[in-house]
């Protein structure tokens, strides 16, 4: 299977799941830039964090240590904690 076919399959699977896809707005992009500069986190992760902040997400599922700098904006949780919260 080609990489493009795999990517298309993955996108179809995501769209058919319960995941909510959010477009990057000017507000999210601006907030991501602020987070990137203030906390020196990778650009992609700053976009993820900014989307959560703008969308009022209270938790972020991650094992990336740099998200713990954002604890005042959203609470990073690992898979063990996520499963506990889902009970």
C-alpha positions as CSV (number, residue, x, y, z in Angstrom):
1,X,0.0,0.0,0.0
2,X,1.3,3.4,-0.9
3,X,1.9,6.1,1.7
4,X,-0.8,8.3,0.1
5,X,-3.3,5.5,0.3
6,X,-2.4,4.8,3.9
7,X,-2.8,8.5,4.7
8,X,-6.2,8.6,3.0
9,X,-7.3,5.5,4.9
10,X,-6.2,7.0,8.2
11,X,-8.1,10.3,7.4
12,X,-11.2,8.4,6.5
13,X,-11.0,6.4,9.8
14,X,-10.5,9.6,11.8
15,X,-13.4,11.3,10.1
16,X,-15.7,8.3,10.9
17,X,-14.6,8.2,14.5
18,X,-16.0,10.4,17.3
19,X,-13.0,12.8,17.1
20,X,-13.7,16.4,16.5
21,X,-11.5,18.1,14.0
22,X,-11.0,21.8,14.5
23,X,-9.8,24.2,11.8
24,X,-6.8,26.4,12.8
25,X,-8.3,29.9,13.0
26,X,-6.5,33.2,13.3
27,X,-7.2,33.2,17.0
28,X,-5.7,29.7,17.5
29,X,-2.7,30.6,15.3
30,X,-2.0,33.7,17.3
31,X,-2.3,32.0,20.6
32,X,0.0,29.2,19.4
33,X,2.6,31.8,18.5
34,X,2.3,33.2,22.0
35,X,2.6,29.8,23.6
36,X,5.6,28.9,21.4
37,X,7.5,32.0,22.4
38,X,6.6,32.0,26.1
39,X,7.1,28.3,26.8
40,X,9.6,27.4,24.0
41,X,7.5,24.3,23.0
42,X,7.6,22.8,19.5
43,X,5.4,24.6,17.0
44,X,3.1,21.7,16.3
45,X,2.6,21.2,20.1
46,X,1.9,24.9,20.5
47,X,-0.9,24.6,17.9
48,X,-2.3,21.6,19.8
49,X,-2.2,23.5,23.1
50,X,-3.6,26.7,21.6
51,X,-6.5,24.8,20.1
52,X,-7.2,23.3,23.5
53,X,-7.0,26.7,25.2
54,X,-9.3,28.4,22.6
55,X,-11.8,25.5,22.7
56,X,-11.8,25.5,26.6
57,X,-10.3,22.0,26.8
58,X,-9.5,21.1,30.4
59,X,-7.2,18.1,29.9
60,X,-4.7,17.1,27.3
61,X,-3.7,13.4,26.8
62,X,0.0,13.3,26.4
63,X,3.3,11.9,27.5
64,X,5.3,14.9,26.3
65,X,7.0,16.6,29.3
66,X,6.8,20.1,27.8
67,X,3.0,20.2,28.2
68,X,3.5,20.2,32.0
69,X,4.6,23.8,31.6
70,X,1.0,24.6,30.6
71,X,-0.6,23.2,33.7
72,X,-2.1,26.6,34.4
73,X,-3.9,26.5,31.0
74,X,-4.9,22.8,30.8
75,X,-4.0,19.7,32.8
76,X,-1.8,17.1,31.0
77,X,-2.8,13.5,31.8
78,X,-1.4,10.2,30.7
79,X,-3.3,7.2,29.5
80,X,-3.6,5.7,33.0
81,X,-5.3,8.8,34.3
82,X,-7.5,9.1,31.2
83,X,-8.8,5.6,31.7
84,X,-9.5,6.4,35.4
85,X,-11.4,9.6,34.4
86,X,-13.4,7.6,31.9
87,X,-14.8,5.2,34.5
